[in-house]
Amino acid sequence: MQVDLDDMDDEVAGAIVQAIAISPAEQEDEEKDEEDDSDDSDAEIENELTCRGPDLKKYGTFYAMTQALLYIFCFRWRDLIDSSEEFDDEDPQAFIGQELVWTEGIKETLSRAIYSKLNPLKICSPPIVSEFAKIAHHLRFMYVYPLLETNKRIRLSQFASANGQGALRDTGNGSNDESWHQLDAYFPFDPYQLPVSKKWIEDDYVQWKGIPGLNQDEDEDDSSAEEDDDEDEGEPAEDDTATDDEGED
């Protein structure tokens, strides 16, 4: 049976041509991708159901991916704004106080991961979590400080896997240092310093740009502390009084 595409609606004809153009191998690949997505979703649901709490050993891959996302957000948040054309990239202050339109799905995906039972903000490196919390709040992207306060009362050693079986680890050693249950603060965005080959990437490398006012409170505290130190150094030493001299006699 022959089909005359000229007699069809353009949209229907286009769909038929596209379907014909897809080879059986490509169709199998698409079906496999759909099955893989379904398997990933099932695995995620299973992890949520079986998770007892944050556990680096058991869910290490998830935490590494989440920490990478937090890093990327802190470093490249300007690229995640759909409405960035309306602002001057050279003036970070232009973004502050604005209702920013973020790339579709980014806020929902991060929020779902952060507030899951796996609780990545407890496992990810504290300096990275702190920087993400400040930037996300400053840009009205997400407010995670209540969760950070709650996490201060969580002992990771209570959820650490023993031989991968999820059993409670003995916490009777009296140690309060739980840093070994958390990820290291590796930094993947160091500048490329090799003098000959750096020319290949220097035009694409994005320099770190701070956000005006983000660390204003900390800067004011540091300035106040420095001023106090200067005042203390400038004060003359007290002379011995007659009473002190008499007391020594």
C-alpha positions as CSV (number, residue, x, y, z in Angstrom):
1,M,0.0,0.0,0.0
2,Q,1.4,3.4,-1.0
3,V,0.8,6.5,1.0
4,D,0.8,9.9,-0.7
5,L,2.4,12.4,1.7
6,D,1.0,15.3,-0.3
7,D,-2.6,14.4,0.7
8,M,-1.7,14.4,4.4
9,D,-1.5,17.1,7.1
10,D,2.1,18.4,7.3
11,E,2.5,17.4,11.0
12,V,1.3,13.8,10.3
13,A,3.5,13.5,7.3
14,G,6.5,14.7,9.3
15,A,5.8,12.2,12.0
16,I,5.7,9.4,9.5
17,V,8.9,10.4,7.8
18,Q,10.6,10.6,11.2
19,A,9.4,7.2,12.1
20,I,10.6,5.7,8.8
21,A,14.0,7.3,9.2
22,I,14.6,5.7,12.6
23,S,16.5,2.5,12.1
24,P,15.6,-0.7,14.1
25,A,18.9,-0.3,16.0
26,E,18.1,3.3,17.0
27,Q,14.6,2.2,18.1
28,E,16.1,-0.5,20.3
29,D,18.5,2.1,21.8
30,E,15.6,4.4,22.6
31,E,13.7,1.6,24.2
32,K,16.8,0.6,26.2
33,D,17.2,4.2,27.4
34,E,13.6,4.3,28.5
35,E,14.1,1.0,30.4
36,D,17.3,2.4,32.0
37,D,15.5,5.5,33.1
38,S,12.8,3.3,34.6
39,D,15.4,1.2,36.4
40,D,17.1,4.4,37.8
41,S,13.7,5.6,39.1
42,D,13.0,2.2,40.7
43,A,16.5,2.2,42.3
44,E,15.9,5.7,43.7
45,I,12.6,4.7,45.2
46,E,14.2,1.6,46.7
47,N,17.0,3.6,48.2
48,E,14.5,6.0,49.8
49,L,12.5,3.1,51.3
50,T,15.5,1.3,52.7
51,C,17.6,4.3,53.7
52,R,17.9,4.7,57.5
53,G,19.9,7.9,57.4
54,P,23.0,9.5,55.8
55,D,25.7,6.9,55.1
56,L,28.8,7.7,53.0
57,K,29.9,4.1,52.6
58,K,26.6,2.8,51.3
59,Y,25.6,5.8,49.1
60,G,29.0,7.2,48.3
61,T,28.2,7.7,44.6
62,F,25.1,9.7,45.3
63,Y,26.9,12.0,47.7
64,A,29.8,12.6,45.3
65,M,27.4,13.6,42.6
66,T,25.4,15.9,44.9
67,Q,28.6,17.6,46.1
68,A,29.6,18.1,42.5
69,L,26.3,19.8,41.8
70,L,26.7,22.0,44.8
71,Y,30.1,23.0,43.6
72,I,28.8,23.7,40.1
73,F,26.0,25.8,41.5
74,C,28.4,27.9,43.5
75,F,30.8,28.4,40.6
76,R,28.4,28.7,37.7
77,W,25.1,29.9,39.1
78,R,24.9,32.6,36.5
79,D,24.7,30.0,33.7
80,L,21.7,28.4,35.5
81,I,19.5,31.5,35.2
82,D,17.2,31.5,32.2
83,S,16.7,35.2,32.5
84,S,20.4,36.1,32.7
85,E,20.2,38.1,29.4
86,E,18.3,40.8,31.3
87,F,21.2,41.4,33.7
88,D,24.8,42.5,33.2
89,D,27.1,39.5,33.9
90,E,29.9,41.9,34.7
91,D,27.8,43.4,37.6
92,P,26.9,40.6,40.0
93,Q,25.0,43.2,42.1
94,A,22.4,43.3,39.3
95,F,21.2,39.8,40.3
96,I,20.7,40.6,43.9
97,G,17.1,41.1,45.1
98,Q,15.6,40.0,41.8
99,E,13.1,37.2,41.1
100,L,15.4,35.1,39.0
101,V,14.1,32.5,36.6
102,W,16.1,29.3,36.9
103,T,16.7,26.6,34.4
104,E,13.7,24.2,34.4
105,G,14.1,21.4,36.9
106,I,17.3,22.6,38.6
107,K,15.6,23.8,41.8
108,E,13.3,20.8,42.0
109,T,16.1,18.3,41.4
110,L,18.4,19.8,44.0
111,S,15.6,20.2,46.5
112,R,14.5,16.6,46.2
113,A,18.0,15.4,46.7
114,I,18.8,17.7,49.6
115,Y,15.6,16.9,51.6
116,S,15.7,13.2,50.9
117,K,16.4,10.6,53.7
118,L,20.0,10.4,52.3
119,N,20.5,13.9,53.7
120,P,23.5,14.9,51.5
121,L,24.2,18.2,53.3
122,K,25.3,16.2,56.3
123,I,27.8,14.1,54.3
124,C,29.1,16.7,51.8
125,S,32.1,18.7,52.8
126,P,31.0,21.4,55.4
127,P,32.8,24.3,53.6
128,I,31.1,23.5,50.3
129,V,27.7,23.1,52.1
130,S,28.2,26.4,53.9
131,E,29.1,28.3,50.6
132,F,26.1,26.8,48.9
133,A,23.8,27.7,51.7
134,K,25.0,31.4,51.6
135,I,24.8,31.8,47.8
136,A,21.4,29.9,47.5
137,H,19.9,32.1,50.2
138,H,21.4,35.3,48.9
139,L,20.0,34.6,45.4
140,R,16.6,33.5,46.8
141,F,17.2,30.1,45.3
142,M,16.8,27.9,48.4
143,Y,16.9,28.3,52.1
144,V,18.5,25.4,53.9
145,Y,19.7,26.8,57.2
146,P,16.9,25.1,59.2
147,L,18.1,21.7,57.8
148,L,21.7,22.6,58.7
149,E,20.7,23.3,62.3
150,T,18.8,20.0,62.4
151,N,21.9,18.2,61.0
152,K,24.0,19.5,64.0
153,R,22.1,17.0,66.2
154,I,22.7,14.0,63.9
155,R,25.5,11.6,64.7
156,L,26.7,10.1,61.4
157,S,28.3,7.2,63.3
158,Q,24.8,6.0,64.1
159,F,24.1,5.3,60.5
160,A,27.5,4.3,59.2
161,S,27.5,0.9,57.5
162,A,29.3,-2.0,59.0
163,N,30.5,-4.3,56.2
164,G,28.0,-2.7,53.9
165,Q,25.0,-4.2,55.8
166,G,23.7,-1.0,57.3
167,A,24.2,-2.1,60.9
168,L,24.7,0.4,63.6
169,R,28.4,1.1,64.3
170,D,29.6,1.0,67.9
171,T,29.8,4.7,69.1
172,G,31.2,4.0,72.5
173,N,34.7,5.2,71.7
174,G,33.9,8.7,72.9
175,S,35.2,10.4,69.8
176,N,33.2,13.4,68.5
177,D,35.2,13.8,65.3
178,E,32.9,12.6,62.5
179,S,34.8,14.2,59.6
180,W,35.9,10.7,58.3
181,H,32.2,10.1,57.6
182,Q,32.1,13.1,55.3
183,L,33.5,13.8,51.8
184,D,36.7,15.7,51.3
185,A,36.6,19.2,49.9
186,Y,38.2,18.5,46.6
187,F,38.2,21.4,44.2
188,P,37.9,20.6,40.4
189,F,38.1,24.2,39.1
190,D,41.7,25.1,39.8
191,P,43.2,27.4,37.2
192,Y,45.3,25.6,34.5
193,Q,48.8,27.0,35.0
194,L,51.0,25.1,32.5
195,P,52.5,28.0,30.4
196,V,52.5,26.4,27.0
197,S,49.3,24.4,26.8
198,K,47.1,26.7,28.9
199,K,46.3,28.7,25.7
200,W,43.9,26.0,24.7
201,I,41.5,26.5,27.6
202,E,42.2,30.0,29.0
203,D,39.5,31.6,26.9
204,D,37.0,29.0,28.2
205,Y,38.0,29.0,31.9
206,V,35.7,30.9,34.1
207,Q,37.3,32.8,36.9
208,W,35.6,32.8,40.4
209,K,33.5,35.9,40.9
210,G,32.3,36.7,44.4
211,I,28.9,38.2,45.1
212,P,28.9,41.7,46.6
213,G,27.5,41.7,50.1
214,L,27.5,37.9,50.5
215,N,30.2,38.0,53.2
216,Q,29.5,41.5,54.4
217,D,28.8,40.4,58.0
218,E,31.9,38.3,58.2
219,D,34.0,41.2,56.7
220,E,32.6,43.6,59.3
221,D,33.4,41.2,62.1
222,D,37.0,40.8,60.8
223,S,37.4,44.6,60.5
224,S,36.1,45.1,64.0
225,A,38.5,42.5,65.4
226,E,41.4,44.1,63.6
227,E,40.5,47.6,64.9
228,D,40.3,46.2,68.5
229,D,43.7,44.6,68.0
230,D,45.1,47.9,66.7
231,E,43.7,49.8,69.7
232,D,45.2,47.3,72.1
233,E,48.6,47.6,70.5
234,G,48.4,51.4,70.6
235,E,47.6,51.6,74.3
236,P,50.7,52.5,76.5
237,A,51.7,50.1,79.2
238,E,50.5,51.1,82.7
239,D,53.2,52.5,85.0
240,D,53.8,51.0,88.4
241,T,52.0,52.8,91.1
242,A,53.4,53.8,94.4
243,T,51.0,51.3,96.1
244,D,52.5,48.5,94.0
245,D,56.0,49.6,94.9
246,E,55.2,49.7,98.5
247,G,53.5,46.3,98.3
248,E,56.7,44.8,96.9
249,D,58.7,46.2,99.8
